[in-house]
Amino acid sequence: MSGFIRSPRTIPTRAGAGGRMNRLRGVIVGAWVVLLSACVSVDTPPSQCPAGRQALPNCPPLEAVDDPQVNRWYDARTWRSADEWDEDPIEQGIRAEIPVQSARMKLLGSRPREALYSLAAKIHAVENARYSIDAAYYIFKDDLVGRALLGALCEAVQRGVDVRLLVDSMGSISLDRNLLRALYQCQLQAGFIRNTSGELSTRRARVQVVLFNPISQVFANLNRRSHDKLLVVDGFVPDQAIVITGGRNISLSYYGIAADGTPNHDTYLDAELLLRPDPASGSELNVAEVSEIYFTLLNSFKNNRHIQGRVPPGRRTGWPEMEADLKRSLKRLKSLPPIAESLAAMPEYLASGYHFGEVRLAHEFANLINKRVVSDAVANLRDNPNSIMYLLTAIEDTERKHIRLVSPYLFAARYFGPDGELLLDEAAEIRRWLAADEERTYEIITNSVLTSDNFLAQSVVDTDMAPRLLLDEDGVAAWQNRPAGVEASMELVESDDWQRLVDNPRLRIYETGRLDDRLLGGDTDYGKLHAKYMISDDVGFLGTANFDYRSRLFNNEMGFFFRSDALTRDFDTDFEHLREKSYLWGSREWLEMRRALIDRGGIKGRTTQYQPVLYRFLRATGLEWLF
């Protein structure tokens, strides 16, 4: 993928000067110590299983084999704190030489059917997992989808599938931790893991639940979050492996349905990549293996906490009622007509219809440990060669002509040095990129005041990002400094200069939502944009990053760069679908929609009316950097 995605430089490991991290597998296998610990105290340790006594809890059946490959894999998946590693796992991920890999790919885009297929694919993959499941989510809600997925994980471990779950403690702050601990009740009846020949091994499947950077910790940095949405099933078995990542969290809100199966009209419009290894690749590591290794490194962040599955005092059998409820939730979700129909299509959907191409995982691990994240933003970016934002800058070094970008909270970043000097102005960089070739075009789709779920972030989008990209210096000043409560002067927005600048044929900014929205008395629902991707000719990126300051500087984010003509055509189709739901920023229709929302009142109307005040407040207080 040279020419768009830079190959990260080789960086010596701490273990020896000049040493190279040539194999990602060595990150989690070669240097690890064996650490076997049973989380549920009623089990008998495997070492204490005497011959002929396989009926004891945790003892394997007589026919079980002691498989060395399973043992190594099992040890590599065993959770351990960062202190137990030879070297900090996050720093290893920052320096790792992540390979470009062949893969099969498909887009789960923003249409309602694709949202349903996304949920069905997750449930089907978990229910058909044979060896392992790794799931990492920023938002994991206690609703039908959240409980159903926990129910599917419960049943998986009881089939003999090794389960790891990583949940961000801030994003999932409303989730009852007892629901997570209830998974250990399922582990009491865990099956034994099979090897790739189908034989039972002596290793019993486990549940390992980790909270990312719990806010209850004394020294927790509340700003450092895991914004990941990642599911990896059977990662180290290429014929079985599935990877799903993108913008969708674990909540009904992301899949277009209510708890009774009826359509949810206020849903998130999102997008994900579904990836499977290319069986003809011949690579030493496939895309799912790299994803599982990535999960292992993130799972071992020094501030994470492993939730222990100790049985409550006086209740030797744990939480059987919760276990039963999780399984009932799974059954109820699968019985909903739209989900049942989607699940019926999964065998064929997951077996066919892929595009072949190249992919490369990228992340923002450095955000978790960077210091002086605002004043040293440019230097921090340069020092993280696996960074999403670092790799995206490589597009300026190519001859590609067209860029399309979708993000719910898109900021045009500006970074300043310690003396106030301007180090980077992305708006100026985009204009320079366009000026270098008159055939180049840049198109953006983002939220409007009608569809956004974050009015503070939207105030930055509408008062800073869009005008800095489209307007001249006088226009930016007039738009940003209009009086409190005044939407815009007619002299400004009706001028020929305004109309010419906002209708730039080579730089287009669209915002979702239209005047016929149900909120404004119409009969159409536009939802809330949540997809995050960029495409340029035959290459692109999809992941979890919103391209706001929080995603750039504070959160860990992840996703995949890809190269595939066929896949980018699918993204183009999704982009066109979203554009049809949008108005051009600054257009007469866009201004009319804003005025209609102001006239309607309510929180959306008031925050629209006072956007310039909100933006000036964020700038003056420095809170802009936190969105």
Buried (B, 14 or more C-beta within 10 A) or exposed (E): BEEBBBBBEEBEBEEEEEEEBEBBBBBBBEEBEEEEEBBBEEBBEBEEBEEEEBEEBBBBEEEBBEBEEBBEBBBBBBBBBBEEBEBBBBBBBBBBBBBBBBBBBBBBBBBBBBBBBBBBBBBBBBBBBBBBBBBBBBBBBBBBBBBBBBBBBBBBBBBBBBBBBBBBBBBBEEBEBEBBBBBBBBBBEBBBBBBBEEEBBBBBBBBBBBBBBBEEBEEBEEBBBBBBBBBBBBBBBBEBBBBBBBBBBBBBBBBBBBBEBEEBEBBBBBBBBBBBBBEEBEBEBBBBBBBBBBBBBBBBBBBBBBBEBEBEEEEEEBBEEBBBBBBEBBEBBBEBEBBEEBBEBBEEBBEEEBBBBBBBBBBBBBBBBBEEBBBBBBBBBEBBBBBBBBBBBBBEEBEBEBBBBBBBBBBBBBBBBEEEEEEBBBBBBBBEBBEEEEEBBBBBBBBBBBBBBBBBBBBBBBBBBBBBBBBEEEBBEBBBEBEEEEBBEEEBBEBEEBEEBBEBEBBBBBBBBBBEBEBBEEEBBBBBBBBBBBBBBBBBBBBBBBBBBBBBBBBBBBBBBBBBEEBBBBBBEBBEEBBEBBBBBBBEEBBEBBBBBBEEEEEBBEBBBBBBBBBBBBBEEEEBBBB
